[in-house]
Amino acid sequence: MRTRRLGQSDLEISPIGVGAWAMGGAGWSFSWSQQDDSDSIRAIHAALDAGVNWIDTAAVYGLGHSEEVVAEAIRSWGGAKPYVFTKCERAWDENRQIVKSLEPTSIRRECEASLRRLDVDVIDLYQIHWPEPESDIEQGWETLVALQKEGKVRWIGVSNFNVEQMERIAPIGPITSLQPPYSLVRPEVEKEILPYTQEHGIGVIAYSPMGSGMLTGAMTRQRIENLPEDDWRRRSAFFQEPLLTKNLELEERVTALATKLGKHPGVIAIAYVLSHPAVTGAIVGMRNEQQVCELVDALSFELGEDDRAALARP
């Protein structure tokens, strides 16, 4: 299995990792609707068996539930322990309302809770989920630097930060990695953010490389209209007009290339993201074993330059 070094860390990661967002299940504001825990655990096991060596989750996914599912999957798997990445900054109150906090006491409380739920002594990569409140990003990053020095976390990164925000925190301590949204549906990070990370040796683990399911070959207008009421995509601008028509055209382009190459459309979408030289790995949502079987080709498949250019063409 070929691996890639994540930034300046010692983490050698497989090209794709398990994305555990949907594994948080229902009952919170950004859920993907109902999700069976046993399906999640079997999907993680299948991915690890195939050579995937890292899992990305967050405390807020399912308000702690995703981390608990990841822990159970690792406990019940007989192979080498995968790297576990999680995030802070999105907490919740006693009424299960999500709050945004980069206060040191909140981050420390979140870190201890994640360590407990994940059943680990140290978190391999701890990330600020969102730069919010933006006025507090320096003190939030100072807290992650302190947690790293204390041995609670091995490496520290950020998610959804722009260049200016990364430049603000970089003098406080090195940024191991950035987690941005990146796909054919959302290519805007190619302009400034990815060149910046490449220049400064910051690893990139891209999320939603399949456009939150848009580029899997399974999306139609009817299916989108019939998404469950508690699926966050019903509220997403990328699943509504005027963007919907453009994105469905992108799906058709991806599916046509997939048919030509004999691959699953999701593999083509992931390969597009991985073909960018700044990208270290892609976070791939896998909700069941079938999806793992469809997508593990992305561990080794590489997109040719001509095909990449054709996909990117407006």
Salt bridges, closest charged atoms under 4 A:
ASP10 OD1 - ARG154 NH2 2.82
GLU12 OE2 - ARG5 NE 2.66
ASP37 OD1 - HIS65 NE2 2.89
ASP39 OD1 - ARG42 NH2 2.83
ASP56 OD2 - LYS87 NZ 2.71
GLU67 OE1 - ARG117 NE 2.71
GLU68 OE1 - HIS65 ND1 3.61
GLU72 OE1 - ARG75 NH2 3.03
GLU89 OE2 - ARG90 NH1 2.74
GLU112 OE2 - LYS152 NZ 2.93
ASP119 OD2 - ARG75 NH1 3.27
ASP124 OD2 - LYS81 NZ 3.68
ASP124 OD1 - ARG154 NH1 3.27
GLU132 OE1 - ARG90 NH2 2.77
GLU132 OE1 - LYS100 NZ 3.69
GLU134 OE2 - ARG168 NH1 3.37
GLU138 OE2 - ARG168 NE 2.77
GLU150 OE2 - ARG108 NH2 2.65
GLU188 OE2 - ARG186 NE 3.39
GLU190 OE2 - ARG308 NH2 3.76
GLU229 OE2 - ARG234 NH2 3.47
ASP231 OD2 - ARG233 NH2 2.75
GLU241 OE2 - ARG221 NH1 2.85
GLU289 OE1 - ARG42 NE 3.70
GLU294 OE1 - HIS264 NE2 3.52
ASP297 OD2 - LYS263 NZ 3.34
GLU302 OE2 - ARG2 NH1 3.85
ASP307 OD1 - LYS260 NZ 3.76
